[in-house]
């Protein structure tokens, strides 16, 4: 492992990393927690260093125009990823976040639950009819598409391409961008943008109530305030559909596979369903859906005793921070009752995930009801990982149920 760490490069990862990155994270955290990559960027694996970055957004910028300009060149991917909420600093970040956050209050999220529960139960009935199926394709991925589609009032008949568009756009965020991934990502942004132009044009003529329709709220902007440009509107709608999709799919899939791999914890949750909320937090910590984040330094700064110059790209290894023994007791053990559990799966500070309340609700309803309906479910064969470093989840998980 020591030789491998010497040459460790996020752009040239060994095949076994994708299956189990945690031994690599542990070794980096212990031996070189502030690791210089061959391209000059810095990889952070320690909780306290990553938390420091989150708490200092003026020193560590989220603006990716320079970094992504080099990565994507003039392209739809560049326009999308430098216009959406997540890769921007205030004031654009603040303006869009306020518009998005208003319809996602605890009261509004609670109002989502009945329709979400009904949809989950419908998916479970289909699962039961077939005696099982693929946990990702037939269950987990169908849930966030329905929820985010409803929030933006995307007609159900139009939702079929959303998952593939999302996977292609987010896939282009991997540390190593292949020509094929760039081609898929650019095509997806273009197709998604054309679709949204039509949807937005129709919504402008419908006159819906912005209190109950997120897209209308984004179109109308703040009362007496500045509105989003057409480009900002399109790309932040793409961001919403993408951000709420793959990470929540991974949360549900990872959570149920964790339970299958840890029978005592599975039995514990069956016997005490009231633990579902802390269980979801533990799945988020133990198998973080989003493993990597990025910033760039705006000034020279000391990180964990290492001098870092201005203009340095920083990669935040969330997956490593969430298993840091300085922060979590027995971090490599799954404990569905873990408390406290200050994980960083949703980030922290001004960029903390605006939709985390919705994601938590989806995870709790989906995992809780799946386990209640199929307490003796089992994973058959070997689950297939998604093959990504940034987003940790499964592409396929064959499951058999026994009611």
N, C-alpha and C positions, 0 to 999 in steps of 0.2 A: 504493500500500500504506500510506503514512503516514497518509492520511485515514481509511482503513479501520481502522487500529490505534487512532486517536483514539476511535472509537466502538465498538471491538471489545467484543462482549457474547456470552458463552456461551449466553445465552438467545435470541439473535437472530443466529444464524450465517448467513453467506452460503452459497448453494448449493454453490459450488466448494470450500468448506472440507471437506465430507464426502468428496469425491473425493481431495483432497490437502491435508491440514492443515499439512504440514511447512513450506511457505513462511511461513505465518502464525506458526507456532511460532518459526521462526528470527528473524523480525522482532521478535516480542515479546521473545525472549531477548536480543537485541542492544540494543533501544531501551528496553524497559520490562519487565524480568524480574519485577518485583513490581508487578503490574498491578491497579489498583482497578477492579472491575466496577461498572456502574451500580447494582446492588442493594447495594453496600457490601462485598461479599465480595472476596477477594484471589485472583488467579491467579498461580501460580508456574511459571516455565518453565525455570529454571536448575537443573542437577544439584545443585550444592552447597547451594542453598536447600532443595530437596526432601529431600535426604539429612539435612539439619539437622532438618527437621520429623519425619522417620521416627525419628530417634535421640532425640527428646525427647517421648515420649508423655504426660508429665505436663503439659507446656505446650500440646501440641496433642492434644486429645481426639478420640476416634473416636465418642463418644456423640452420636447424632443425634436425641435426643428433641425438642429445641427446634426444630432446623432442619426435620426431617421433619414435626413437628406442624404447622408453617406450610404445608408443601408438600402434605401428604396429608389433613390433618384427621383426625377419628376415622374409621378405616377399617381393613380387613384389611391393606392395604399398610403403614400406620403400625405396626400390631402386629408384622407380620413384620420389617420393616427395623429396628425398635428392639429386637428380641429376638434376632436372629441374631448369631452370633459376630463378624462383620466390623464391625458398627457399634456395638460396645460396648467399654468399657474393663474392666480388672480390677475386681472379682474374677470377674464372669461370663465375660469373655473368657478368662481364665486357666483357669477350670474346664472350659469347653467345649473349649478348645484341647488340654488334656491328654488328654481323652477321645478326641478325634479323632486326635491325633498318635500315640497308642500303636499302633494297627493299621497305621500308615503308616511303619514303620521301613524302612531299606534292605532288610533281609531279607524283610519282608512285600511290599514293592514288587517285588522280584525274583521272588517267587512268583506275581505277577500276569502276568508276561511270557508264559508258554506259552499261556494262554487268550487273551490279547490278540493274540498273533501269529496264532493260529488264526483268530480273528475277522476280523482285517485281511485275511488270505489269502482268507477266504470272500468278503469284500466285493470284493476285487480280481478274484476269479473271476467274480463277477456283472458287474463292470465290463467284463471281457474278453469275456464272452458277448454283451454289447450293443455292443461296439466303442467304448465310452466312456460318457459320461453326465454328470450334474451333480456336480462335485467336492464340493459342500457337502452336498446332499441325499442323494446316493447313497454317500457315503464319509465325509467328515470328521465330520459331525454324528452319524453312527451309532456312532462309536467311543467317545466319552466317555459316552454314554447306557448303552452296554453295560458299561463299566468301573465307573461309579458305581452302576449298577443291581446289578451283581454284589456290590460292596462292601456295599451295604445289603440285598442279597438281595431286591430287588424282583422279583416273578415276571415272566418275559419277556412274558407275555401282557398285563401291566399297563403296559408301558412306552410305549405309543404316544402318550399325551397329554403325556409329560414334556417334550419339546422345546418344544411350544407354550406350556405353562405357564411354562417357564423364560424363553423369549423375552418373554412378556408381563410377567412380574414384573421382569426386568432392564430392559426397555424403559422402565419407569416411573422408573428412576433417571436418565434423561436430564436435562440441565440445564433444559430447557423441557418441562413436563408438560402434554400436551394432555388435554382431557376424555376423548377416546376411549382414549388410552393409560392413563389412570387407571381407566377402566371395565374395560378388558381386564386390567390388573394386579390389581385387586381381585377380579374374578371368578376369576382364576387362583389367587390365594392361597386363596380360599374352597374351590375345588374340590380343590386340592392338599391342604389341611388335612383335608378330609373323607376323602379317600383314605388319608392317613397315619394318621388315627385308627383306621381299620379294620386297616391293616397292623400298627400297633403293638399293637393288642389281640390280633391273631393271634400276633404274635411273643412276647408275654408268656406265652402258654399253651404255646408250643413248647419252651421250655427249651433254646435253642441255646447253644453254647459261645461266650462273648464274645470269646475269643482269635481266632476266625475269622469273627466276624460283627459288623460295626461297629454296626449298629442295636441288637443285643442289648447291646453294650458301653455305648452311650449310654443305654439303658433302665436298666441295672443301676447305672451310675455307678461311682465309684471305691470300692474296698474300704474300708469304714469311713468313707467320706466322704459328702458331700452329693450327692443325685441331682438331675437336672434335673426341673423341673416339667413337666407335660404340655404346656403352651404352649411352654416353652423347647425341649422335645424335638421337637415338631412343626416349629417354625420353623427349628431348626438342621438338621433333615433336609432341609427345603426348600432351605436355604442350600447344603448339601453337593451336592445334585443340580444346583442352578443354577450354583454356582461352578465345578464340575468340567465343566460342559457348554459354555457359549458360548465361554469363553476358550480352551478346548482345541480346540474346533471351529475357532476363528479361527486358532490357532497352525498347525494342519495346513493349512487353506486358504491362509492368508497365505504359509506357507513354500513350498508347491508353486507358487503364482503367482509368488512372488519368483524361484524357479528358472527358471520359464518366461520371465520378463522379463529374466533375466541369464544368457544361454546359457553364457558362460565359467565362471560359478560352478556351473551345472548340470553341465557337462562335468567340472569339477574333482571334484565329489562322486561322479559316476559312476565316475571313474577311481580315486578313493580313498574308498570307503564308510566307512572308519574316521573320516572327518571328521564323521560325522553328529551327534555330540554337540555339537561346537563350532558346527556349522551350525544346530542347534536354538537354541542360545543367541543366535546372530546373528539368526535370524528373530524371536526374542522382543525383541531390541533394535531392529531395523530397522523392524518393523511390530508394535509392542507390541499384544497382544490387548486389554489394558486400558489405555486412554489417560489416564484421569482418576481421581483419588482425592480424598477429602475429609477435612478435619479442622476443628476449631473451637478457637480459642485460649482457654485458661483464665486467662490473665493477659496483661498488656501485654508485648510482646516486640519486639525488633528483628529484622527479616528482611531480609538483604541491604542494610542501611543504611536501611531504611524502618521507621518506628515503626508498630506495629500494636496496636490496643487489644484488651483482653479481650473475648471473645464474638464475635470476627470469624470468619466461615466462610472456610476456606482451601481452594482447589482446587489439587491437585497435578497438574501436567501431565506425566505419566510419559512420554508420547510425545515431548515436547520435551526432557526430561532425557536420554532415551536417544539423542538426536542432538546433544548439547551438545559442541561442539568442544573445550571445556576438559577434557572427560573422555575423549573418543574421537577418535582420529586419523581424518581423512577420514570423518566420521560419516554422510554421505549416500551412502557407497559400501557395497554389500553385500560382506562378506568372510567367507566361511563358515569360515575358519581363524582369525578374529580372537581374539587372546589378548594381554593379559587382556581380559575383557569383563564388567565389573562393572555390568551393566545393572540397572534398577530395575523390570523387568517384573513381578516377584513381590513388589514392595515391599521393605521392609527393617525391621529391628527386631522388636518383639514382634508386629507384625501381618504379618510376612512370611508368604506363602501356605503354609498347612500341607500342601497337596496338591501342592506344586511338584514333588516327586519323581515322583509319578504322571503329572503333565502332561508332564514331560520324557520319561518313558518312552513315553507315548502318541505324542508328537511324533516321537521317534526311530524307533519301530517303524513308524508309519503312513507317514511321509515316506520313510524308508529303503527300505521294502519296495515302496512305490508306484514309486519311481524305479528300483529294481532290476528290477521286473516290466515297467515301461513306460518305458524310457529315452528313447523318442522321442515321449512324450506332448506334445500341444500344446493350448493354450487356443484355442477357436474363438469368434469374436465378441468382444464386450466384456463382461468380468466385471461383475456388478452388485454394488455395495457395499451394505452393510446399512443405510446411511443413519443411522448413530448417531455421536455425538461421543465417548461414553464407551467403547464397545466397538468396536474397529476390526476389521472382517472383511467377508466377502462373503456375500450372500444367494444368489447363483447364479454358478457358474463352469462353463460348458459346456466339456467336454474330449473330445478325440478321442485314441485311443491307436493306437500302431503297435508291435507286438511284434517 
